Amino acid sequence: MVEQHTAAMLNAEDFDNRKLVKTLGKGIKGSRSLNFAEASHLITAFAKGDLSSNQMAAAMMLMRVRGESIEELAGVAAGLKQLVPSEWQSIQADIDWPVYAGKREQLPWLLLAAKTLAKNGQSIILHGDSQSLPHRRHVEAYISALDIPRCFTAEQAKVNLARTGIIYVNSADIVPVLNDCRRLHQELGLRSLIQMSVRCINPTNASNSLRSYFHPGLDKQHQQVALLLAQKQVGETSTTPASIAIFKGLQGETEINPRVTTQVRMLRFSANDNQLLSEQTQIEIPTQLEAFVGAKVGQSDLPAHLLAQLWHAEDIEQAELSDLQLQQAIGSVTATMALVYALLSPSLPIEKSIKRASKNWFLRNNSASLKSSLNKTEDIFMLSSKADTHFCELRL
């Protein structure tokens, strides 16, 4: 068995980085997975140019074939986080919202949810990569429809968060080595652990983070990675790890599918004398569209301007967006907002989270006086938790 390399060994000036590839590829009996420190060093060495593209590609594919371990996933995430400049990490947004999956069809309704949350006082950073899966519809292509600023520097991010409460950043503008990793993915025609690890970096040290997946079993992986990263963070820094919501997203994207019941794993952390204390709970976001049929045909052709029309509550022709499609869109928006409210307020029942989400969506363009009057009667303010769009949009 190949020897285990400690952080001290890895950081020595004479360390031969080829040993990491050898660790992964030295035959059936001689090879093993990387430990946390080795995986972290792998990505930072590649970023510094101490590991060649060929070596990195070999390491990624060996891990892929073997099946990435929790230590490898968490170690690479920690290494990427080390590469995030301090000016980004000092921003400390309220909500970390990774958007890497894109959608095969439909518009990114999550942008409407995020914008509504921002309008109600939350600071939100969306981060993704529009070229990671080029056949999908990525968030980056639609942010301009809702006047969500894309930021390239930490200074731009701070200014725009203060102004609008929500920004988008391409992750490679924060950690440039991700461009090199993507090029390797495209050249090899394969995915790697980078796609999961980058979702976990929380580049602005937000106090709350969303993690979505699609394939069965990845929820447990996300949970184990989050726990290991939290343990390392408590041992190395004085900051408290973010609260995290893990759920199966719509087509893998960080958005609730309103057509099904969604199970959400909630992780919350605290520290006592450098000892990590974790609270793990599970909530259920009920189906918002019972007996829902259709609304799937033609969604790949929906234009971006529909996002702006929905935001401004403008009339939309049936030919552009059918009633069923509209119901699914609003169901996604309110259910996704309800998830965030449940993450922000542990004691808030999901029914009240849904009601709050429906109310704030309904009031997104209304006056402060109307909001105030409705807040006074919140207990009797009933918008349908099933996302009946007749409460939200009137169509003539």
C-alpha positions as CSV (number, residue, x, y, z in Angstrom):
1,M,0.0,0.0,0.0
2,V,1.3,3.5,-0.9
3,E,2.3,5.6,2.1
4,Q,-0.1,8.2,3.5
5,H,1.2,11.8,3.0
6,T,0.7,14.3,5.7
7,A,0.2,18.0,5.2
8,A,3.8,18.6,6.4
9,M,5.1,16.1,3.8
10,L,3.0,17.6,1.0
11,N,4.2,21.2,1.8
12,A,7.9,20.3,1.7
13,E,9.8,22.0,-1.1
14,D,11.1,18.7,-2.4
15,F,7.8,16.8,-2.5
16,D,7.3,15.0,-5.8
17,N,3.7,15.6,-6.9
18,R,3.8,12.5,-9.1
19,K,3.4,10.5,-5.9
20,L,-0.2,11.6,-5.8
21,V,-0.9,10.1,-9.2
22,K,1.1,7.0,-8.2
23,T,-1.1,6.7,-5.0
24,L,-4.2,6.5,-7.2
25,G,-2.8,4.3,-10.0
26,K,-0.3,1.8,-8.5
27,G,-2.3,-1.3,-9.4
28,I,-5.2,-3.0,-7.8
29,K,-3.4,-4.0,-4.6
30,G,-1.0,-1.0,-4.3
31,S,-3.3,1.9,-5.0
32,R,-5.7,3.8,-2.7
33,S,-7.9,6.8,-2.6
34,L,-6.3,10.2,-1.6
35,N,-6.7,11.4,1.9
36,F,-8.1,14.9,2.7
37,A,-4.7,16.6,2.8
38,E,-3.6,14.9,-0.5
39,A,-6.8,15.9,-2.3
40,S,-6.5,19.4,-1.1
41,H,-2.9,19.6,-2.2
42,L,-3.7,18.1,-5.6
43,I,-5.9,21.0,-6.7
44,T,-3.7,23.8,-5.1
45,A,-0.6,22.3,-6.8
46,F,-2.4,22.3,-10.1
47,A,-3.4,25.9,-9.6
48,K,0.2,26.9,-8.9
49,G,1.5,25.0,-11.9
50,D,3.3,22.4,-9.8
51,L,1.1,19.7,-11.3
52,S,0.8,19.4,-15.1
53,S,-2.5,19.1,-17.0
54,N,-1.6,15.5,-17.9
55,Q,-1.0,14.6,-14.2
56,M,-4.2,16.4,-13.1
57,A,-6.3,14.6,-15.8
58,A,-4.8,11.3,-14.9
59,A,-5.6,11.9,-11.2
60,M,-9.2,13.0,-11.9
61,M,-9.9,10.0,-14.1
62,L,-8.4,7.5,-11.7
63,M,-10.6,8.9,-9.0
64,R,-13.6,8.8,-11.3
65,V,-13.1,5.2,-12.2
66,R,-12.5,4.1,-8.6
67,G,-15.4,6.3,-7.4
68,E,-14.5,9.5,-5.5
69,S,-14.2,9.1,-1.7
70,I,-15.7,11.6,0.8
71,E,-12.1,12.7,1.7
72,E,-11.3,13.3,-1.9
73,L,-14.5,15.4,-2.5
74,A,-14.1,17.4,0.7
75,G,-10.3,17.8,0.2
76,V,-10.7,19.2,-3.2
77,A,-13.4,21.5,-2.0
78,A,-11.1,22.7,0.8
79,G,-8.3,23.2,-1.7
80,L,-10.5,25.3,-3.9
81,K,-11.6,27.3,-0.9
82,Q,-8.0,28.0,-0.1
83,L,-7.7,29.5,-3.6
84,V,-10.6,32.0,-3.0
85,P,-9.0,35.4,-2.3
86,S,-9.6,36.9,1.1
87,E,-11.5,39.9,-0.3
88,W,-14.2,37.4,-1.6
89,Q,-14.3,35.5,1.7
90,S,-14.8,38.6,3.7
91,I,-18.1,39.5,2.0
92,Q,-20.2,37.1,4.2
93,A,-23.4,37.1,2.2
94,D,-26.6,35.7,3.8
95,I,-27.2,32.9,1.2
96,D,-24.7,30.9,-0.8
97,W,-26.6,29.7,-3.9
98,P,-24.5,27.4,-6.3
99,V,-26.1,27.1,-9.8
100,Y,-24.0,24.6,-11.8
101,A,-26.5,22.1,-13.2
102,G,-28.5,24.2,-15.6
103,K,-31.7,22.8,-17.0
104,R,-32.4,20.7,-20.1
105,E,-35.6,22.6,-20.5
106,Q,-37.6,25.4,-18.7
107,L,-36.3,28.8,-17.6
108,P,-34.4,29.2,-14.3
109,W,-37.4,30.1,-12.2
110,L,-35.0,30.1,-9.2
111,L,-33.9,33.6,-10.3
112,L,-37.4,34.9,-9.5
113,A,-37.2,33.3,-6.0
114,A,-33.8,34.7,-5.3
115,K,-34.7,38.1,-6.5
116,T,-37.8,38.2,-4.3
117,L,-35.7,37.0,-1.3
118,A,-33.2,39.8,-2.0
119,K,-35.9,42.4,-2.2
120,N,-37.0,41.3,1.3
121,G,-33.6,41.9,2.8
122,Q,-31.5,38.8,2.1
123,S,-28.0,39.1,0.5
124,I,-27.5,36.4,-2.1
125,I,-24.6,35.2,-4.1
126,L,-25.3,33.0,-7.1
127,H,-22.2,31.2,-8.5
128,G,-22.0,28.9,-11.4
129,D,-20.3,27.9,-14.7
130,S,-22.2,28.5,-17.9
131,Q,-19.9,26.2,-19.9
132,S,-19.7,23.2,-17.6
133,L,-22.6,21.5,-19.4
134,P,-23.0,23.3,-22.7
135,H,-26.1,21.5,-23.8
136,R,-28.0,22.9,-20.8
137,R,-29.7,26.3,-20.1
138,H,-27.5,27.9,-17.4
139,V,-28.5,30.7,-15.1
140,E,-25.7,33.0,-16.4
141,A,-27.5,33.4,-19.7
142,Y,-30.7,34.7,-18.0
143,I,-29.5,37.1,-15.2
144,S,-29.7,40.1,-17.5
145,A,-33.4,39.6,-18.0
146,L,-33.9,40.4,-14.3
147,D,-31.2,43.0,-14.0
148,I,-29.1,40.8,-11.7
149,P,-25.6,42.0,-11.9
150,R,-22.7,39.8,-12.9
151,C,-19.6,40.6,-10.9
152,F,-16.0,40.0,-11.8
153,T,-14.2,41.3,-8.7
154,A,-14.9,41.3,-5.0
155,E,-15.2,45.1,-5.0
156,Q,-18.0,44.9,-7.7
157,A,-19.7,42.2,-5.6
158,K,-19.7,44.3,-2.4
159,V,-21.1,47.4,-4.2
160,N,-23.8,45.5,-6.1
161,L,-24.8,43.4,-3.0
162,A,-25.3,46.6,-1.1
163,R,-27.3,48.1,-4.0
164,T,-29.4,45.1,-5.2
165,G,-29.0,42.4,-2.6
166,I,-28.2,39.8,-5.2
167,I,-25.3,39.1,-7.6
168,Y,-24.0,36.4,-9.9
169,V,-20.4,35.4,-10.4
170,N,-18.8,32.8,-12.6
171,S,-16.8,30.6,-10.3
172,A,-13.7,30.8,-12.6
173,D,-13.6,34.6,-12.0
174,I,-13.0,33.7,-8.3
175,V,-10.8,30.6,-8.7
176,P,-9.2,30.7,-12.2
177,V,-8.0,27.1,-12.0
178,L,-11.6,26.0,-12.6
179,N,-11.2,27.1,-16.2
180,D,-8.3,24.7,-16.6
181,C,-10.4,21.9,-14.9
182,R,-13.3,22.5,-17.3
183,R,-11.0,22.3,-20.3
184,L,-9.8,18.9,-19.1
185,H,-13.4,17.8,-18.7
186,Q,-14.2,18.9,-22.3
187,E,-11.1,17.3,-23.7
188,L,-11.6,14.0,-22.0
189,G,-15.4,14.0,-22.4
190,L,-15.9,13.0,-18.8
191,R,-17.0,14.6,-15.5
192,S,-14.9,14.6,-12.4
193,L,-15.2,15.3,-8.7
194,I,-14.7,19.0,-9.4
195,Q,-18.3,19.4,-10.4
196,M,-19.5,18.4,-6.9
197,S,-16.6,20.0,-4.9
198,V,-17.1,23.4,-6.4
199,R,-20.7,23.5,-5.1
200,C,-19.3,23.3,-1.6
201,I,-16.8,26.2,-1.5
202,N,-19.2,28.9,-0.3
203,P,-16.8,31.6,-1.6
204,T,-18.2,34.5,0.4
205,N,-18.6,32.6,3.7
206,A,-22.3,33.0,3.7
207,S,-24.1,31.9,6.8
208,N,-26.5,29.7,4.8
209,S,-25.9,27.5,1.8
210,L,-28.0,25.4,-0.7
211,R,-26.8,22.1,-2.2
212,S,-28.7,20.3,-4.9
213,Y,-28.2,17.0,-6.6
214,F,-30.1,14.7,-9.0
215,H,-28.8,11.2,-8.9
216,P,-29.8,8.9,-6.0
217,G,-27.3,8.6,-3.2
218,L,-25.7,12.0,-3.8
219,D,-27.6,13.5,-0.8
220,K,-25.7,11.3,1.6
221,Q,-22.4,12.2,-0.2
222,H,-23.2,15.9,0.2
223,Q,-24.1,15.4,3.8
224,Q,-20.8,13.6,4.6
225,V,-18.7,16.1,2.7
226,A,-20.4,19.0,4.6
227,L,-19.8,17.3,7.9
228,L,-16.1,16.7,7.2
229,L,-15.6,20.2,5.9
230,A,-17.3,21.6,9.0
231,Q,-15.0,19.5,11.2
232,K,-11.9,20.8,9.5
233,Q,-13.2,24.4,9.6
234,V,-13.9,24.4,13.3
235,G,-10.5,22.9,14.0
236,E,-8.7,25.5,11.9
237,T,-10.7,28.8,12.2
238,S,-12.9,30.5,14.7
239,T,-15.9,30.8,12.3
240,T,-19.0,28.8,12.5
241,P,-19.8,26.6,9.5
242,A,-22.8,27.6,7.4
243,S,-26.2,26.0,7.8
244,I,-26.9,23.8,4.8
245,A,-30.0,22.5,2.9
246,I,-29.4,19.4,0.7
247,F,-32.2,18.4,-1.7
248,K,-32.9,16.8,-5.1
249,G,-33.3,19.8,-7.4
250,L,-35.4,20.2,-10.5
251,Q,-33.2,18.5,-13.2
252,G,-30.4,18.8,-10.7
253,E,-30.5,22.6,-10.4
254,T,-30.8,24.4,-7.1
255,E,-34.6,24.8,-7.4
256,I,-37.5,22.9,-6.0
257,N,-39.5,20.7,-8.3
258,P,-43.2,21.6,-7.4
259,R,-44.5,18.5,-9.1
260,V,-43.2,16.1,-6.4
261,T,-42.7,16.0,-2.6
262,T,-39.1,17.0,-1.8
263,Q,-37.1,15.6,1.1
264,V,-34.6,18.2,2.5
265,R,-31.7,17.4,4.8
266,M,-30.9,20.3,7.0
267,L,-27.4,20.6,8.7
268,R,-26.8,23.2,11.3
269,F,-23.5,23.6,13.2
270,S,-22.1,25.2,16.3
271,A,-18.8,25.0,18.1
272,N,-17.8,24.6,21.7
273,D,-14.1,24.8,22.6
274,N,-13.1,23.8,19.1
275,Q,-15.6,20.8,19.2
276,L,-18.1,20.7,16.4
277,L,-21.7,20.3,17.4
278,S,-24.0,19.4,14.5
279,E,-27.8,19.2,14.3
280,Q,-29.2,17.1,11.5
281,T,-32.9,17.2,10.6
282,Q,-35.1,16.4,7.7
283,I,-38.1,18.3,6.4
284,E,-40.6,17.6,3.6
285,I,-41.7,20.2,1.1
286,P,-45.1,19.0,-0.1
287,T,-46.1,18.7,-3.7
288,Q,-47.3,22.1,-4.9
289,L,-49.1,20.8,-8.0
290,E,-51.2,17.8,-7.2
291,A,-52.4,15.7,-10.1
292,F,-50.3,18.0,-12.3
293,V,-50.2,16.9,-16.0
294,G,-48.4,18.4,-18.9
295,A,-46.7,21.8,-19.1
296,K,-43.5,20.1,-20.3
297,V,-43.9,20.3,-24.0
298,G,-42.3,23.3,-25.5
299,Q,-40.6,24.6,-22.4
300,S,-37.2,24.4,-24.0
301,D,-38.3,27.2,-26.3
302,L,-39.4,29.6,-23.6
303,P,-37.7,33.0,-24.1
304,A,-35.8,34.8,-21.4
305,H,-38.1,37.9,-21.5
306,L,-40.8,35.8,-19.8
307,L,-38.8,36.1,-16.6
308,A,-39.0,39.8,-16.6
309,Q,-42.7,39.7,-17.5
310,L,-43.4,37.4,-14.6
311,W,-41.4,39.6,-12.3
312,H,-43.4,42.7,-13.3
313,A,-46.7,40.9,-13.4
314,E,-47.2,41.8,-17.0
315,D,-49.8,40.1,-19.2
316,I,-48.4,37.1,-21.0
317,E,-50.0,35.6,-24.0
318,Q,-51.2,32.0,-23.7
319,A,-49.3,31.1,-26.8
320,E,-46.0,32.1,-25.0
321,L,-46.8,30.5,-21.6
322,S,-49.8,28.3,-21.0
323,D,-51.7,28.2,-17.7
324,L,-50.1,24.9,-16.8
325,Q,-46.6,26.2,-17.5
326,L,-47.4,29.3,-15.5
327,Q,-48.5,27.2,-12.6
328,Q,-45.3,25.2,-12.7
329,A,-43.2,28.3,-12.8
330,I,-44.9,29.9,-9.8
331,G,-44.9,26.6,-7.9
332,S,-41.1,26.4,-8.4
333,V,-40.7,30.0,-7.2
334,T,-42.8,29.7,-4.0
335,A,-41.5,26.2,-3.1
336,T,-37.9,27.3,-3.5
337,M,-38.5,30.4,-1.4
338,A,-40.2,28.3,1.3
339,L,-37.1,26.0,1.4
340,V,-34.9,29.1,2.1
341,Y,-37.2,30.4,4.8
342,A,-37.1,27.0,6.4
343,L,-33.3,27.1,6.4
344,L,-33.2,30.6,7.8
345,S,-35.8,29.9,10.5
346,P,-35.4,26.4,12.0
347,S,-38.5,26.8,14.2
348,L,-40.8,27.9,11.3
349,P,-43.1,25.1,10.2
350,I,-43.0,24.4,6.5
351,E,-46.7,25.4,6.1
352,K,-45.9,28.9,7.3
353,S,-42.7,29.0,5.1
354,I,-44.9,28.3,2.1
355,K,-47.4,30.9,3.1
356,R,-44.7,33.5,3.7
357,A,-43.2,32.6,0.3
358,S,-46.5,33.0,-1.5
359,K,-47.2,36.3,0.2
360,N,-43.8,37.8,-0.6
361,W,-44.0,36.6,-4.2
362,F,-47.5,38.2,-4.5
363,L,-46.2,41.4,-3.0
364,R,-42.9,41.7,-5.0
365,N,-44.1,44.8,-6.8
366,N,-46.6,46.2,-4.3
367,S,-46.3,49.3,-2.1
368,A,-44.9,49.3,1.3
369,S,-48.2,50.4,2.8
370,L,-49.9,47.3,1.3
371,K,-47.2,45.1,2.7
372,S,-47.7,46.6,6.1
373,S,-51.4,46.1,6.1
374,L,-51.0,42.5,5.0
375,N,-48.4,41.9,7.6
376,K,-50.9,42.9,10.3
377,T,-53.3,40.2,9.1
378,E,-50.7,37.5,8.3
379,D,-52.7,34.8,10.1
380,I,-55.6,35.2,7.7
381,F,-53.6,36.0,4.6
382,M,-54.1,32.9,2.6
383,L,-52.4,32.4,-0.7
384,S,-52.7,28.9,-2.1
385,S,-49.9,26.6,-1.0
386,K,-50.6,24.7,-4.2
387,A,-49.5,27.6,-6.3
388,D,-52.9,28.4,-7.8
389,T,-51.7,31.2,-10.1
390,H,-55.1,32.9,-10.0
391,F,-54.0,34.3,-6.7
392,C,-50.7,35.5,-8.2
393,E,-51.4,36.5,-11.8
394,L,-54.6,37.6,-13.5
395,R,-54.9,36.7,-17.1
396,L,-57.4,38.5,-19.2
